[in-house]
Structures are given as structure tokens and as C-alpha cells.
């Protein structure tokens, strides 16, 4: 018996670990979308994206972009992958898979933010301002209940820069 298109869609969603959110095609060869079992920590239940996806205008073009934590196909590496509205995508940073246990992402709206060195946690380096002023959204990458930083573009089309917001 041939399954209905609804049944086939439901089975595909269950088999792939998809949630109610739109799951894009897997970007950047070698990386895969996280599944519900990858994101089963209790603290992640506070967010509909399980703190694995951030959406905003990260490149200043006025169009929505998406940042997503992803695992390597082999499951040993975690990456922050950004898909820009222009169709480009970038692997911003990579870590050991164990970083997934306590790390997440959210959208940081444009604004003024005191940085970790501006709060006196350590001396500011040559490219670390005491205060960060962003003109469009940033990607807040955090360690649950601890450190926090933001990846942001200083101008449209530039590389992402990372600044620590707390220690």
C-alpha cells in the first residue's frame, strides 16, 4: 500500500529528527543539522530553537540570515555556520563536539554593549573595545550559565569578528 503524501511527509520528518521549524538543506559539505537527541539538555527547553539557531540581519543588508550550530558528518566537530540571504554561507568557527553540551546561540539585537574587558574582567586588547556598538544583529554565542560573546560584522560583507561580552 502506497502511503499518502501526509504520511510520507510525517515519516520523513520523524526519521530525520526534524522539528516544527524549517530545516534548510545541509550547508557546507561535511556538516549536518542537529537532531532533537543532539539537543536534549534541560536548559535548551527554554527556547523553541533549542539555542541551536539564531535568525536576524547579520550582514546589514536588511534581509534575514540564519546562524546554526551544526555537527560534522562524522559527529566529532561542532561548527557555527551562517547562511546569508545572498545565498552565501560561512563556517564561522569550529570546536570539539563536547562544546555542544553547554553552548548555544541567540540573536543579539543592534545596540550598545559593555564588553568583558570594559567590565574590568581583563585588560582590553588592541582590537577589543570597552563598549561594542552594533548597527545590525549579531550572533550571541554563549556558554550556558557562564561566558558570553558575540560574532558580528563591522560592515556589510566583511568577516565576522568575535568580542567577549562576559567572562
C-alpha positions as CSV (number, residue, x, y, z in Angstrom):
1,X,0.0,0.0,0.0
2,X,1.4,3.4,-1.0
3,X,1.5,5.9,1.9
4,X,-0.4,9.2,1.5
5,X,1.8,12.4,0.9
6,X,0.9,13.5,4.5
7,X,2.0,10.1,5.9
8,X,5.2,10.2,3.8
9,X,6.0,13.7,5.0
10,X,5.3,12.8,8.6
11,X,7.5,9.7,8.4
12,X,10.3,11.7,6.8
13,X,10.1,14.4,9.5
14,X,10.2,11.7,12.2
15,X,13.0,9.8,10.6
16,X,15.2,12.9,10.1
17,X,14.7,14.3,13.5
18,X,13.0,17.4,12.1
19,X,11.1,19.8,14.4
20,X,8.3,22.2,13.6
21,X,10.9,24.8,12.4
22,X,12.1,25.0,8.8
23,X,15.2,22.9,8.4
24,X,17.4,24.1,5.5
25,X,19.4,21.9,3.2
26,X,22.6,21.0,5.0
27,X,25.1,23.7,4.2
28,X,28.8,23.5,3.7
29,X,29.6,20.0,2.7
30,X,30.6,17.9,5.7
31,X,28.1,19.5,8.2
32,X,24.7,18.2,9.3
33,X,21.7,19.7,11.0
34,X,21.4,18.9,14.7
35,X,18.7,16.5,15.8
36,X,16.4,16.6,18.8
37,X,18.6,14.0,20.5
38,X,21.7,16.2,20.0
39,X,19.9,19.0,21.9
40,X,18.3,17.1,24.8
41,X,19.7,19.1,27.7
42,X,17.0,20.5,30.0
43,X,18.3,24.1,29.7
44,X,17.6,24.1,25.9
45,X,13.9,23.6,26.5
46,X,13.6,27.4,27.2
47,X,14.0,28.1,23.5
48,X,11.9,27.0,20.5
49,X,15.2,26.6,18.5
50,X,16.8,24.8,21.5
51,X,19.5,27.6,21.3
52,X,20.9,26.0,18.2
53,X,19.6,28.5,15.6
54,X,19.7,32.4,15.6
55,X,17.9,34.4,12.9
56,X,18.5,38.1,12.1
57,X,20.1,40.5,9.7
58,X,23.7,39.6,10.4
59,X,25.3,41.2,7.3
60,X,23.4,44.6,7.3
61,X,21.6,44.1,4.0
62,X,18.1,44.4,5.6
63,X,17.3,40.7,4.8
64,X,17.0,37.7,7.2
65,X,20.0,35.5,7.7
66,X,20.4,32.3,9.7
67,X,23.2,31.1,12.1
68,X,23.1,27.5,13.1
69,X,25.1,25.1,15.2
70,X,25.9,22.0,13.2
71,X,27.8,18.8,13.6
72,X,30.4,17.3,11.3
73,X,29.2,14.3,9.3
74,X,31.5,12.2,11.5
75,X,29.9,13.8,14.6
76,X,33.3,14.8,16.1
77,X,33.2,18.6,15.4
78,X,30.7,21.4,16.2
79,X,30.5,24.4,14.0
80,X,28.7,27.7,13.8
81,X,27.5,28.0,10.2
82,X,25.9,31.2,8.9
83,X,23.7,31.2,5.8
84,X,23.4,34.7,4.4
85,X,20.3,36.0,2.4
86,X,22.6,36.5,-0.5
87,X,23.0,32.7,-0.7
88,X,26.5,32.6,0.7
89,X,27.3,30.6,3.7
90,X,30.3,30.6,6.1
91,X,31.7,28.3,8.7
92,X,32.5,30.9,11.3
93,X,34.2,28.7,14.0
94,X,34.7,25.1,14.9
95,X,35.0,23.3,18.2
96,X,35.2,19.8,19.6
97,X,31.7,18.2,19.7
98,X,31.7,18.3,23.5
99,X,31.2,22.1,23.3
100,X,27.6,21.4,22.2
101,X,26.7,20.2,25.8
102,X,26.8,23.8,27.2
103,X,27.0,26.2,24.3
104,X,24.2,27.9,22.4
105,X,23.3,30.8,20.1
106,X,20.7,33.5,20.1
107,X,20.2,36.7,18.1
108,X,21.8,39.8,19.7
109,X,19.9,42.9,18.6
110,X,21.7,46.1,17.4
111,X,22.8,48.3,20.3
112,X,25.4,49.3,22.8
113,X,27.0,46.5,24.9
114,X,29.7,46.7,27.6
115,X,32.4,44.1,26.7
116,X,34.1,41.8,29.1
117,X,37.2,43.9,29.2
118,X,35.1,47.1,29.5
119,X,33.6,45.5,32.7
120,X,37.1,45.0,34.0
121,X,37.4,41.2,33.7
122,X,40.7,41.7,32.0
123,X,42.7,44.3,30.1
124,X,41.3,45.3,26.7
125,X,43.4,44.2,23.8
126,X,44.3,46.3,20.8
127,X,41.1,45.3,18.9
128,X,38.8,44.9,22.0
129,X,36.7,48.0,22.7
130,X,35.3,48.6,26.2
131,X,31.9,49.1,24.5
132,X,30.6,47.4,21.4
133,X,28.2,49.3,19.2
134,X,26.4,47.2,16.6
135,X,24.3,48.6,13.8
136,X,22.6,45.3,12.9
137,X,22.1,41.9,14.6
138,X,24.9,39.8,16.0
139,X,25.2,36.1,16.9
140,X,25.4,35.7,20.6
141,X,27.4,32.6,21.3
142,X,27.2,31.6,25.0
143,X,28.3,29.0,27.5
144,X,25.2,28.2,29.5
145,X,25.2,30.0,32.8
146,X,28.7,31.4,32.2
147,X,30.7,33.1,29.4
148,X,29.2,35.0,26.5
149,X,30.4,36.6,23.3
150,X,29.1,37.9,20.0
151,X,30.1,37.3,16.4
152,X,29.2,40.3,14.3
153,X,30.1,42.1,11.0
154,X,31.7,45.5,11.3
155,X,30.5,46.4,7.8
156,X,28.4,44.5,5.2
157,X,30.3,41.7,3.5
158,X,33.2,41.7,6.0
159,X,34.4,38.8,8.0
160,X,32.7,38.1,11.3
161,X,34.6,39.4,14.4
162,X,34.3,37.9,17.9
163,X,34.1,40.0,21.0
164,X,33.7,38.7,24.6
165,X,30.8,40.2,26.5
166,X,31.3,38.4,29.8
167,X,33.8,36.0,31.3
